[in-house]
Amino acid sequence: MAEAAWRRVGMLIPSSNTSIEREYPLWMPRSLSFHTARLTMTRLDAAGMAEQLVDMRRAVDSLKDARVDAVLLCQTAASFWMGDEWDAAMRRDMAAWAGAPALTAARTVLDALAALRATRVGFAAPFPAEIGAASRAYLERNGVTILATAFGGERDNFAIAEMPRNAVVDLACRADHADAEALLLLGGNMPCLAVTEQIEARIGKPVISTNAAGMWALLDLFGLPDRVEGAGRLLRERPAMPR
């Protein structure tokens, strides 16, 4: 890791994602810079997942050229679809290829749940049914009890970034459950951060989104003390990363 205060983060994002490059620089400290490599993927289905996996090594190699201090796969759906073993292997491979610590969005979501001591959750995502089912299975294999779900059924990944704020709030609230300890609002292309506190106020519990979990994990990785206001409890309170 570089000794200077400035940190460079390599971001692997689906080629059709237009939210991540807006949200990360907007909410994160200015001491972090974000450098993206795009993985070809336009549809949330089996063909789309396979399409982007072909690009993984090339994309990480391109980030290595930017001498990044960490690399983050900014998509939960890939790990949910491929499973635990793939996710663990991908973290190892990305770290070796980039010569820097590697994170996956799916792992940061699980770590955020553990930090909040939440095991019983509602789960909302814009995913179609088969990606939603794979996502639920992945979470449950990792000790998360899903009490309620709401899926948007959207296959066009570009369209997810265009969701109106009220549609994101409605999707989230449909997945709430009286016994849930937190709400998962997953999908890195869904614009969640600006409405997270609105959702938390309505349901009375913390909301973990894909991008919030990634930001929280990066702040911890770099030992940064910053607390992010306006994007929900996880980034405002900064619960400690499980060790």
PARO-336804 format. One record per residue (C-alpha): residue number from 1; residue in one letter; chain; z, y, x. Coordinates in nm, 4 decimals, padded with zeros to 6 digits. Each point is the difference from the previous one (the first is absolute). Layout:
<nulums>
n:NUM; res:A; chain:A; w:Z; v:Y; u:X
...
</nulums>
This chain:
<nulums>
n:1; res:M; chain:A; w:00.0000; v:00.0000; u:00.0000
n:2; res:A; chain:A; w:-00.0869; v:00.3460; u:00.1266
n:3; res:E; chain:A; w:00.2898; v:00.2082; u:00.1336
n:4; res:A; chain:A; w:-00.1173; v:00.3252; u:-00.1584
n:5; res:A; chain:A; w:00.1355; v:00.1109; u:-00.3363
n:6; res:W; chain:A; w:-00.3474; v:-00.0267; u:-00.1531
n:7; res:R; chain:A; w:-00.0756; v:-00.3441; u:-00.1456
n:8; res:R; chain:A; w:-00.3420; v:-00.1355; u:-00.0924
n:9; res:V; chain:A; w:-00.0172; v:-00.2471; u:-00.2893
n:10; res:G; chain:A; w:-00.3002; v:-00.2270; u:-00.0463
n:11; res:M; chain:A; w:-00.0743; v:-00.0639; u:-00.3668
n:12; res:L; chain:A; w:-00.2112; v:-00.2905; u:-00.1254
n:13; res:I; chain:A; w:-00.1250; v:00.0931; u:-00.3459
n:14; res:P; chain:A; w:-00.2550; v:-00.1425; u:-00.2440
n:15; res:S; chain:A; w:-00.3298; v:00.1871; u:00.0256
n:16; res:S; chain:A; w:00.0238; v:00.1079; u:-00.3665
n:17; res:N; chain:A; w:00.3535; v:00.1416; u:00.0334
n:18; res:T; chain:A; w:00.0231; v:00.3779; u:-00.0335
n:19; res:S; chain:A; w:00.3763; v:00.0441; u:-00.0579
n:20; res:I; chain:A; w:00.1627; v:-00.1069; u:00.3262
n:21; res:E; chain:A; w:-00.1651; v:00.2680; u:00.2129
n:22; res:R; chain:A; w:00.1312; v:00.2616; u:-00.2438
n:23; res:E; chain:A; w:00.3511; v:-00.1321; u:-00.0524
n:24; res:Y; chain:A; w:00.1160; v:-00.0851; u:00.3520
n:25; res:P; chain:A; w:-00.0683; v:00.3382; u:00.1682
n:26; res:L; chain:A; w:00.1262; v:00.1856; u:-00.3078
n:27; res:W; chain:A; w:00.3412; v:-00.1672; u:-00.0146
n:28; res:M; chain:A; w:00.0738; v:-00.1099; u:00.3568
n:29; res:P; chain:A; w:00.1352; v:00.2087; u:00.2929
n:30; res:R; chain:A; w:-00.2538; v:00.2004; u:00.1967
n:31; res:S; chain:A; w:00.1104; v:-00.1818; u:00.3164
n:32; res:L; chain:A; w:-00.2092; v:-00.2962; u:-00.1242
n:33; res:S; chain:A; w:-00.3784; v:-00.0071; u:00.0029
n:34; res:F; chain:A; w:-00.1994; v:-00.2545; u:-00.1999
n:35; res:H; chain:A; w:-00.3188; v:-00.1677; u:00.1218
n:36; res:T; chain:A; w:-00.1901; v:-00.2229; u:-00.2407
n:37; res:A; chain:A; w:-00.2286; v:-00.2972; u:00.0342
n:38; res:R; chain:A; w:-00.1743; v:-00.1095; u:-00.3186
n:39; res:L; chain:A; w:-00.0290; v:-00.3627; u:-00.1112
n:40; res:T; chain:A; w:-00.3024; v:-00.0656; u:-00.2194
n:41; res:M; chain:A; w:00.1331; v:-00.0631; u:-00.3518
n:42; res:T; chain:A; w:-00.1021; v:00.1469; u:-00.3333
n:43; res:R; chain:A; w:00.1259; v:-00.2514; u:-00.2552
n:44; res:L; chain:A; w:00.3399; v:-00.1562; u:-00.0632
n:45; res:D; chain:A; w:-00.1080; v:-00.3616; u:-00.0306
n:46; res:A; chain:A; w:-00.0433; v:-00.3062; u:00.2217
n:47; res:A; chain:A; w:-00.3328; v:00.1228; u:00.1375
n:48; res:G; chain:A; w:00.1469; v:00.3402; u:00.0792
n:49; res:M; chain:A; w:00.2948; v:-00.1539; u:00.1829
n:50; res:A; chain:A; w:-00.2276; v:-00.2224; u:00.2087
n:51; res:E; chain:A; w:-00.2306; v:00.2925; u:00.0767
n:52; res:Q; chain:A; w:00.2712; v:00.2134; u:00.1570
n:53; res:L; chain:A; w:00.1602; v:-00.2797; u:00.2040
n:54; res:V; chain:A; w:-00.3206; v:-00.0333; u:00.2033
n:55; res:D; chain:A; w:00.0529; v:00.3556; u:00.1227
n:56; res:M; chain:A; w:00.3597; v:-00.0341; u:00.1173
n:57; res:R; chain:A; w:-00.0389; v:-00.0589; u:00.3754
n:58; res:R; chain:A; w:-00.2731; v:00.2641; u:00.0376
n:59; res:A; chain:A; w:00.2109; v:00.2552; u:-00.1867
n:60; res:V; chain:A; w:00.3117; v:-00.0604; u:00.2086
n:61; res:D; chain:A; w:-00.2027; v:00.0178; u:00.3221
n:62; res:S; chain:A; w:-00.1291; v:00.3421; u:-00.1045
n:63; res:L; chain:A; w:00.3567; v:00.1224; u:-00.0552
n:64; res:K; chain:A; w:00.1035; v:-00.1270; u:00.3422
n:65; res:D; chain:A; w:-00.2517; v:00.2435; u:00.1472
n:66; res:A; chain:A; w:00.2089; v:00.2822; u:-00.1546
n:67; res:R; chain:A; w:00.3071; v:-00.1321; u:00.1885
n:68; res:V; chain:A; w:00.2004; v:-00.0299; u:-00.3192
n:69; res:D; chain:A; w:00.3773; v:-00.0515; u:00.0139
n:70; res:A; chain:A; w:-00.0028; v:-00.2275; u:-00.3052
n:71; res:V; chain:A; w:-00.2498; v:-00.1547; u:-00.2378
n:72; res:L; chain:A; w:00.0498; v:-00.0490; u:-00.3752
n:73; res:L; chain:A; w:-00.2065; v:-00.2092; u:-00.2404
n:74; res:C; chain:A; w:00.0193; v:00.2313; u:-00.3011
n:75; res:Q; chain:A; w:-00.0663; v:-00.2463; u:-00.2785
n:76; res:T; chain:A; w:00.2366; v:-00.2382; u:-00.1739
n:77; res:A; chain:A; w:-00.2727; v:-00.1922; u:-00.1853
n:78; res:A; chain:A; w:-00.1439; v:-00.1617; u:00.3159
n:79; res:S; chain:A; w:00.3339; v:-00.1601; u:00.0939
n:80; res:F; chain:A; w:00.0779; v:-00.0896; u:-00.3610
n:81; res:W; chain:A; w:-00.3344; v:-00.1757; u:-00.0290
n:82; res:M; chain:A; w:00.0100; v:-00.1772; u:00.3382
n:83; res:G; chain:A; w:00.3715; v:-00.0892; u:00.0040
n:84; res:D; chain:A; w:00.3063; v:00.0101; u:00.2257
n:85; res:E; chain:A; w:-00.1392; v:-00.1925; u:00.2941
n:86; res:W; chain:A; w:-00.3090; v:00.2215; u:00.0144
n:87; res:D; chain:A; w:00.2135; v:00.3140; u:-00.0162
n:88; res:A; chain:A; w:00.2247; v:-00.1136; u:00.2853
n:89; res:A; chain:A; w:-00.2992; v:-00.1071; u:00.2109
n:90; res:M; chain:A; w:-00.1793; v:00.3274; u:-00.0714
n:91; res:R; chain:A; w:00.2983; v:00.2026; u:00.1210
n:92; res:R; chain:A; w:00.0028; v:-00.1991; u:00.3244
n:93; res:D; chain:A; w:-00.3756; v:00.0293; u:00.0444
n:94; res:M; chain:A; w:-00.0132; v:00.3721; u:-00.0750
n:95; res:A; chain:A; w:00.2798; v:00.0668; u:00.2484
n:96; res:A; chain:A; w:-00.1839; v:-00.1981; u:00.2680
n:97; res:W; chain:A; w:-00.3352; v:00.1660; u:-00.0716
n:98; res:A; chain:A; w:00.1410; v:00.3528; u:-00.0164
n:99; res:G; chain:A; w:00.2633; v:-00.0354; u:00.2720
n:100; res:A; chain:A; w:00.2468; v:00.1668; u:-00.2378
n:101; res:P; chain:A; w:00.2470; v:-00.0965; u:-00.2755
n:102; res:A; chain:A; w:-00.1749; v:-00.1160; u:-00.3165
n:103; res:L; chain:A; w:00.1082; v:00.0256; u:-00.3630
n:104; res:T; chain:A; w:-00.1449; v:-00.1269; u:-00.3248
n:105; res:A; chain:A; w:00.0551; v:00.1752; u:-00.3306
n:106; res:A; chain:A; w:00.1222; v:-00.3195; u:-00.1658
n:107; res:R; chain:A; w:00.2743; v:-00.0495; u:00.2597
n:108; res:T; chain:A; w:00.1127; v:00.3619; u:-00.0252
n:109; res:V; chain:A; w:00.0348; v:-00.0395; u:-00.3784
n:110; res:L; chain:A; w:00.2236; v:-00.3054; u:00.0455
n:111; res:D; chain:A; w:00.2059; v:00.1834; u:00.2622
n:112; res:A; chain:A; w:00.0385; v:00.3008; u:-00.2302
n:113; res:L; chain:A; w:00.1258; v:-00.2232; u:-00.2814
n:114; res:A; chain:A; w:00.2530; v:-00.1542; u:00.2379
n:115; res:A; chain:A; w:00.1126; v:00.3437; u:00.1174
n:116; res:L; chain:A; w:00.0618; v:00.1006; u:-00.3613
n:117; res:R; chain:A; w:00.1721; v:-00.3360; u:-00.0662
n:118; res:A; chain:A; w:-00.2380; v:-00.0604; u:-00.2881
n:119; res:T; chain:A; w:-00.1102; v:-00.3538; u:-00.0850
n:120; res:R; chain:A; w:-00.0719; v:00.0362; u:-00.3732
n:121; res:V; chain:A; w:-00.2919; v:00.2295; u:-00.0704
n:122; res:G; chain:A; w:-00.2711; v:00.1170; u:-00.2323
n:123; res:F; chain:A; w:-00.3469; v:-00.0176; u:00.1543
n:124; res:A; chain:A; w:-00.2936; v:00.2264; u:-00.0849
n:125; res:A; chain:A; w:-00.3393; v:00.0136; u:00.1734
n:126; res:P; chain:A; w:-00.3579; v:00.0977; u:-00.0848
n:127; res:F; chain:A; w:-00.1159; v:-00.3507; u:00.0969
n:128; res:P; chain:A; w:-00.2090; v:-00.2417; u:-00.2094
n:129; res:A; chain:A; w:00.1741; v:-00.3123; u:-00.1302
n:130; res:E; chain:A; w:-00.0737; v:-00.2368; u:00.2903
n:131; res:I; chain:A; w:00.1163; v:00.2486; u:00.2660
n:132; res:G; chain:A; w:00.3044; v:00.0721; u:-00.2170
n:133; res:A; chain:A; w:00.0827; v:-00.3715; u:-00.0206
n:134; res:A; chain:A; w:-00.0364; v:-00.0437; u:00.3778
n:135; res:S; chain:A; w:00.2180; v:00.3064; u:00.0530
n:136; res:R; chain:A; w:00.2722; v:-00.1314; u:-00.2263
n:137; res:A; chain:A; w:-00.0048; v:-00.3407; u:00.1710
n:138; res:Y; chain:A; w:00.0292; v:00.1634; u:00.3441
n:139; res:L; chain:A; w:00.2961; v:00.2117; u:-00.1067
n:140; res:E; chain:A; w:00.1785; v:-00.2898; u:-00.1667
n:141; res:R; chain:A; w:-00.0440; v:-00.2197; u:00.3082
n:142; res:N; chain:A; w:00.1812; v:00.2734; u:00.1887
n:143; res:G; chain:A; w:00.3036; v:-00.0010; u:-00.2288
n:144; res:V; chain:A; w:-00.1016; v:00.2757; u:-00.2419
n:145; res:T; chain:A; w:00.0632; v:-00.0646; u:-00.3696
n:146; res:I; chain:A; w:-00.2687; v:00.1630; u:-00.2149
n:147; res:L; chain:A; w:00.1436; v:00.0934; u:-00.3394
n:148; res:A; chain:A; w:-00.3009; v:00.1848; u:-00.1434
n:149; res:T; chain:A; w:-00.3559; v:00.0790; u:00.1040
n:150; res:A; chain:A; w:-00.2777; v:00.2415; u:-00.0898
n:151; res:F; chain:A; w:-00.3473; v:-00.0288; u:00.1546
n:152; res:G; chain:A; w:-00.2806; v:00.2484; u:-00.0430
n:153; res:G; chain:A; w:-00.2826; v:-00.2544; u:00.0222
n:154; res:E; chain:A; w:-00.2082; v:00.2281; u:00.2238
n:155; res:R; chain:A; w:-00.2494; v:-00.1649; u:00.2373
n:156; res:D; chain:A; w:-00.1741; v:00.3130; u:00.1260
n:157; res:N; chain:A; w:00.2233; v:00.1113; u:00.2863
n:158; res:F; chain:A; w:-00.1503; v:00.3495; u:00.0146
n:159; res:A; chain:A; w:00.0953; v:00.0578; u:-00.3645
n:160; res:I; chain:A; w:00.3681; v:-00.0703; u:00.0706
n:161; res:A; chain:A; w:00.0310; v:00.3200; u:00.2054
n:162; res:E; chain:A; w:-00.1349; v:00.1944; u:-00.2975
n:163; res:M; chain:A; w:00.2777; v:-00.1105; u:-00.2378
n:164; res:P; chain:A; w:00.1551; v:00.2987; u:-00.1804
n:165; res:R; chain:A; w:00.3681; v:00.0579; u:00.0683
n:166; res:N; chain:A; w:00.0982; v:-00.0823; u:-00.3563
n:167; res:A; chain:A; w:-00.1794; v:-00.3355; u:00.0278
n:168; res:V; chain:A; w:00.1984; v:-00.0870; u:00.3153
n:169; res:V; chain:A; w:00.3259; v:00.0947; u:-00.1718
n:170; res:D; chain:A; w:-00.0899; v:-00.2020; u:-00.3094
n:171; res:L; chain:A; w:-00.0919; v:-00.3075; u:00.2063
n:172; res:A; chain:A; w:00.3286; v:00.0205; u:00.1903
n:173; res:C; chain:A; w:00.2166; v:00.0427; u:-00.3071
n:174; res:R; chain:A; w:-00.1646; v:-00.2963; u:-00.1747
n:175; res:A; chain:A; w:00.1368; v:-00.2222; u:00.2777
n:176; res:D; chain:A; w:00.3591; v:00.1206; u:-00.0258
n:177; res:H; chain:A; w:00.2735; v:-00.2408; u:-00.1102
n:178; res:A; chain:A; w:00.3600; v:00.0711; u:-00.0918
n:179; res:D; chain:A; w:00.1291; v:-00.2478; u:00.2594
n:180; res:A; chain:A; w:-00.2311; v:00.1071; u:00.2826
n:181; res:E; chain:A; w:00.1593; v:00.1557; u:00.3084
n:182; res:A; chain:A; w:-00.3230; v:00.1679; u:00.1126
n:183; res:L; chain:A; w:-00.3627; v:00.0397; u:-00.0969
n:184; res:L; chain:A; w:-00.2903; v:-00.1007; u:00.2231
n:185; res:L; chain:A; w:-00.3037; v:00.2235; u:-00.0506
n:186; res:L; chain:A; w:-00.2497; v:-00.1544; u:00.2379
n:187; res:G; chain:A; w:-00.3551; v:00.0820; u:00.1012
n:188; res:G; chain:A; w:-00.0673; v:00.2229; u:00.2991
n:189; res:N; chain:A; w:-00.2883; v:00.1772; u:-00.1728
n:190; res:M; chain:A; w:00.2025; v:00.0901; u:-00.3097
n:191; res:P; chain:A; w:00.1313; v:00.3598; u:00.0234
n:192; res:C; chain:A; w:00.3712; v:-00.0679; u:-00.0476
n:193; res:L; chain:A; w:00.2073; v:00.2272; u:00.2221
n:194; res:A; chain:A; w:-00.0404; v:00.3197; u:-00.1989
n:195; res:V; chain:A; w:00.1308; v:-00.1699; u:-00.3172
n:196; res:T; chain:A; w:00.2641; v:-00.2276; u:00.1529
n:197; res:E; chain:A; w:00.2940; v:00.2251; u:-00.0781
n:198; res:Q; chain:A; w:-00.1262; v:00.0499; u:-00.3549
n:199; res:I; chain:A; w:-00.0058; v:-00.3777; u:-00.0472
n:200; res:E; chain:A; w:00.3418; v:-00.0445; u:00.1622
n:201; res:A; chain:A; w:00.1496; v:00.2624; u:-00.2318
n:202; res:R; chain:A; w:-00.1447; v:-00.1780; u:-00.3016
n:203; res:I; chain:A; w:00.1068; v:-00.3550; u:00.0873
n:204; res:G; chain:A; w:00.3178; v:00.0757; u:00.1958
n:205; res:K; chain:A; w:-00.0748; v:-00.2171; u:00.3046
n:206; res:P; chain:A; w:-00.1836; v:00.0238; u:00.3319
n:207; res:V; chain:A; w:-00.3774; v:-00.0418; u:00.0193
n:208; res:I; chain:A; w:-00.1636; v:-00.1625; u:00.3025
n:209; res:S; chain:A; w:-00.3704; v:00.0688; u:00.0434
n:210; res:T; chain:A; w:-00.2285; v:-00.1407; u:00.2677
n:211; res:N; chain:A; w:-00.0348; v:00.3294; u:00.1829
n:212; res:A; chain:A; w:00.3668; v:00.0989; u:-00.0309
n:213; res:A; chain:A; w:00.1028; v:-00.3325; u:00.1561
n:214; res:G; chain:A; w:-00.2473; v:00.0474; u:00.2847
n:215; res:M; chain:A; w:00.1241; v:00.3520; u:00.0687
n:216; res:W; chain:A; w:00.3640; v:-00.1106; u:-00.0082
n:217; res:A; chain:A; w:-00.0728; v:-00.2823; u:00.2469
n:218; res:L; chain:A; w:-00.1860; v:00.2311; u:00.2396
n:219; res:L; chain:A; w:00.2837; v:00.2540; u:-00.0002
n:220; res:D; chain:A; w:00.2367; v:-00.2824; u:00.0912
n:221; res:L; chain:A; w:-00.2322; v:-00.1440; u:00.2654
n:222; res:F; chain:A; w:-00.0227; v:00.3339; u:00.1805
n:223; res:G; chain:A; w:00.3705; v:00.0814; u:-00.0454
n:224; res:L; chain:A; w:-00.0781; v:00.3201; u:-00.1894
n:225; res:P; chain:A; w:00.2866; v:00.1515; u:-00.2035
n:226; res:D; chain:A; w:-00.2215; v:00.1787; u:-00.2538
n:227; res:R; chain:A; w:00.0794; v:-00.0342; u:-00.3688
n:228; res:V; chain:A; w:-00.2953; v:00.0624; u:-00.2288
n:229; res:E; chain:A; w:00.0760; v:00.2018; u:-00.3113
n:230; res:G; chain:A; w:-00.1909; v:-00.0355; u:-00.3251
n:231; res:A; chain:A; w:-00.1385; v:-00.3528; u:00.0494
n:232; res:G; chain:A; w:00.2836; v:-00.2154; u:-00.1304
n:233; res:R; chain:A; w:00.3289; v:-00.1524; u:00.1045
n:234; res:L; chain:A; w:-00.1316; v:-00.2273; u:00.2777
n:235; res:L; chain:A; w:-00.1340; v:00.2900; u:00.2060
n:236; res:R; chain:A; w:00.2700; v:00.2469; u:-00.1026
n:237; res:E; chain:A; w:00.3028; v:-00.2199; u:00.0736
n:238; res:R; chain:A; w:-00.1546; v:-00.2051; u:00.2849
n:239; res:P; chain:A; w:00.2028; v:-00.3232; u:-00.0440
n:240; res:A; chain:A; w:00.0260; v:-00.1928; u:00.3248
n:241; res:M; chain:A; w:-00.2656; v:-00.2553; u:00.0935
n:242; res:P; chain:A; w:00.1406; v:-00.3571; u:-00.0238
n:243; res:R; chain:A; w:00.0517; v:-00.1470; u:00.3458
</nulums>
